[in-house]
Every structure is written in C-alpha cells, then in structure tokens.
Amino acid sequence: MTKPSYQQDAEHFLLHETQFHLGMMLTEQPHPKTRGLSDRLAEDTVTGLVMLLTVDDDLPPVAKKTLESIPFQKLYNDISATLESGNRVFFSGCGATGRLAILLDAAHRKFCAKNSKRFPEYRKYFETLSEQTFSVMTGGDFALIRSVESFEDYIVFGKRQLFDADIKAGDCLIAVSEGGETSSVIGTIHAALETGMKTHFLFNNPSELLVQKIERSRIVIEDSRVNVIDLAAGPMAIAGSTRMQATTIEMLIVGLAFESALAGHLRKTLPPDVVQKMGHFPQTPFEGLERFECLLQQLRQQDNLKTLAGITDFEYSIYHVHGLITYFSDEYSIDIFTDTTERSPTFKIPPFRSTLEKEAPASWAFVKDPLRTTPEAWKHLLERAPSCLAWKSDDYQNMNVAENIIANPPEIGIDNLYTYKIGNEKDSSRFAVSPNAAVAFLVGQNEMGHLAGTDQWFQAFCNISEYFEKQVAFVIGSNCSESVTAAWDGDIFFIEVDLPESPLDLFAHLAAKLVLNNISTATMGKLGRLNSNWMSYVDATNKKLIDRSIRLVAELTGFSYDISCLAIFKTLHETRSWSEERRKTVSPVAYTLEQIKMNGYGIS
C-alpha cells in the first residue's frame, strides 16, 4: 500500500534533513526567565514587558568578553585595513541579520552623505568612503520588505549573490548568522574564501556545538582563514526568536567594531578640527558597551515601562478588532521594516502587500515615507540604488535547486520592489478599514524637531495623515517633551533615553530596535500568538521553521518529534488546497494543534 505523500515527505525530513533538526541549539530553546510570558502579558502588560526586557541582561557579559578577545581585535584591524586600502567591507546576512546588514551599510552611507553636505570641500572624500561598504541580504533588497521563502536553505544562493557584488581580494566580509547554520550566509563565506577576502563569521550558538552537529557550519568554522566570533548568550526571550537578543548583540558588536575602525580612519585622513566637528565618537568599544548597558537600564525606568505598555496596549486595541497601523518615518524606516517584516513569518500575519496583490489581505502594519515618492523613498532609505535579484529559470537550473523554484522563479526584481508603495502616494487601503492609525516614528533630537511643525516632513505627514482616524507619535530620545510645540495635537508616547552621537548613530538604532521588538512581541502575546514563551503561530516557510514548528507541536502536545513531524507535514499538504488568503493568515502550527485537540488529526 502506497504511503500518503505527506507521510513520505515527513519521513524524508526525518531521515535526510537532520542538518536542519536544530532543537539542541541554544537559540532554539525556551528561556527560563520568560516561562509563562503569555499569561503575564494577559494579566498585566508592564509585568510581561519586564520579563521580556530582563533577558537582555544576558548580553553585556558576553559583549565584554568578546570586546576583550583576539577575534574582535582582528575584526577591528581588518575593517581598518580595508578602509585604508580603499577596498570594501561587505555585510552579509539572512532574515533579521540580512536586514541588519542593510542597516549597517545604509547607516554608513548616511553618515557620509550628511558630512559630504556639511563639509563640501571634502565631498569627493565622503563620496568615495560611502562606496566602501555594501550589504548582501539573502534574496536581495526585496527581502527587506518581504521574506523570500526557502532562499536561506541554499549555500549556492549566498555564493552567487556575493560573486554578483563584484568582490575582490583585499575586500572584507562580515557574515552574520544568528544560529550559525544558515546555508545562504555560509555560502557568502565560501565565495569570500575563494576570492581571498578577509573573512569573519559571527553567530549566537556555541561553536563547539555547531561543529559537532552541523556539517555546513563545521566546514567554515574549522577553516583557519575564517575569523570566528561566538556570541552565544543563551536562549532568546521567545524560543527561536533570534530577531531579539541574537540580532541585538550582533548589531552591538559589529557596530562597535565598524564605528571604531571608521573613527580611527577619519582621524588618520582628515584634519583634527573637521573630525571634532562631527561629534563625540566613542574612544573605545568599551565606552560603547557602557552606553549600551545604560540604554538597557533606562528602558526599564518606571516611566518608560508605562510608555512601552501604553504603546503595546494601543497597538493591541487596533489589531484585536482587525484594524491597521501605518508607520511614517524619515531616517529610521529600515528599523521599522526589520521588525514589521519579521512579524509575518514569526506570528503568521499577512505580509506587506504590493499593488499587484489586489485580493491579498492587507498587512496589519505598513511603513511609508510621507515626503518622497516610492523610488525616492527607497533611494533615501538605502542611500544607494536598490540591489535586487533578476535571476531567471536558467540561473536557478544552473544552480541545481528545487524544481518548483526553477519552474516558478520568485519575482523579486527592482520592478517588483517598487510595487510596494512605501512613498507618499495615497494608499486608500491603509485607512479603508476601521480602526486605523497613522504613527509618526521619530528617533533623536533632529527627528523630534519634526513635531515643531516648521519643516517639510511635518507638513507632508499632516497632509497624508489627515485621512486616518488617529494620529499618534512614538518618540525616542532625551528631553523629548521640550522639542514638541502646540503644532502637534495628536497623542504622543515619549520614551526617554540618552542617544549619544556615534558615526552610525548606533545607539539610536539599538534603541529603536529594542523598543520595536519588545512592543511587537508583547502585542502579539496579548493577541494570543504566544503559548508561554513559544511562538505558537510561527509559519513553516523553510526547513528551519519546519523543524521549529515540529518541536513546538511536540512541546505542546507531548507527542514525539516523529509523530509531530507527521502532523505538521499533513497540515502542509492540506494548505496546498487552501485559498491564498487562508494560507497567508492561518498558521500551520496553530491549525495542527487545533486539529489534534479536536480529533487527534488521525496521527498515531
């Protein structure tokens, strides 16, 4: 008797995809500090947020040890040497770390653009310096706004993307993977080694565990040409949610290394008075670590906890009655994209919708630039032209990937990117549903000035936000209320933290990340999309997420891994007959658990 096809696929995953069975990894395990989180959030938002924020205490000791290490010194030295030789520093990542790569590249370019205008006599210098970084995200820049399914499973995709970026010997690669096993990121390492680049690999699981369990990781970790930086700090606040602590410490360590090297390069190549006018940069990475620890403590001050809870309850009040929120930003759109794009696979909510998807459900959140058209907004966001993939069927066939990708190549080119209207074009879908809100997301003293009502950004926001039922501002910085005048008559949530200057505005980006990660996670918890400290609505769009889905079903049902695998694959086969809207909004995990509860799902 022929086995059902879902059973055949489940058995294949069990027998032949063992390199994606990742339950032994620290980043995939639940954190003891957040057990019962979903219940705490339901009872009291502040108490739940304290549980979430407390996990960040795991990071400073690991960061301190890293900053004192020889591998960190090598990272700093290699970045310095690359900048001084005129070569390029490449940041590569996938998912949350891919968006981190884009953010670091864009932040460097924005620093150069700002100082090019401020010091016109050094315009050529800063234009050249600007081109000395580049980001390679799995799936291209398109993946900043929409996750590209299954791309992270292929080493060859990472290799091809880095080769396409015209790499050279003497360049430097900083490859970042939360788990340390992401195939596409490992592919960029292979390309770098073949080219003779200086190569660095940062991740958040113990290197000895990766070497023992994951062959693709072992190959690069044991290669003497790869500088390995192990940032393992324990489990995430939410099991497997590496967009939180893992990506935070990666942003901190890579950011401090690059900023320190850049500051040193500026001091060597520009007059002292010019460098002094740029602001007070951290003298050492350890000063940066002290600033980070201060930021963590300030976020937990009572007034800030009440504000974070207020934002969480506000977002919950919109989402739980199927309303929509649209964020409007100026310089911090990437930070919002990084959080909101991750919400789709993490909590199984509709992804961002393009203008080509008339019948698709609207995303709960969206991001827009009120001042610029969509092409202008992308250019402003990245400080360069978007880098998208235009691979065809023949390209995928030559890379020997799955037949379904060859037959239906993903449409992730630049033309497709521009169908996501992140600019000032009127989008009636964002306020066609009630309730709806326009949220001005502002970070730092310069952006707080928008609320004074005297600049173009404020006027543009007012013009577009008048279509929305509610106008709200989330403001992060110091002395927030002093920068606001009577020109603003909407609700304001102030988060008071110090944001000291640095070349990449690293601490402003860290503050934005911590605020967004915690309010979005807490909001989803209040919406019932967490079970204790597990993501019960996780999507299963790649092999890592399939494994995580299986382990979650096993955790919540008491079934074995094998039986849970069979149940998940049965659901995945059923979803093929679902409507597109249902596939985008119903979590395979939640559906599987529901079917098991109702009738056992025919699994034994």
Secondary structure, DSSP 4 states (H G I P E B T S, - for coil): -PPPHHHHHHHHHHHH-GGG--TTSGGGSPPGGGTTHHHHHHH-HHHHHHHHHHGGGGHHHHHHHHHTSHHHHHHHHHHHHHHHHT--EEEEESTHHHHHHHHHHHHHHHHHHHHHHH-GGGHHHHHHHHTTEEEEETT-GGGGTS--TTGGG-HHHHHHHHHHTT--TT-EEEEE-SSS--HHHHHHHHHHHHHT-EEEEEESS-HHHHHHH-HHHHHHHT-TTEEEEE------SSTT-TTTHHHHHHHHHHHHHHHHHHHHHHHHHS-HHHHHHT----SSHHHHHHHHHHHHHHHTSHHHHHHHHHHHHHHHHHHTTT-EEEEE-SS-HHHHHHHHHHHHHHHT-PPP--TT-TTSPPPSEEEE-TTS-HHHHHHHHHTS--------HHHHHHTT--HHHHHS----SHHHHTTS--SSS--GGGTSSSSEEEEEEEEHHHHHGGGGS-SHHHHHHHHHHTTSSEEEEEEEESSGGGG--TT--SEEEEEE------TT-HHHHHHHHHHHHHHHHHHHHHTT-EETTEETT----SHHHHHHHHHHHHHHH---HHHHHHHHHHHHHHHTTS-HHHHHHS-HHHHHHHHHHHHGGG--
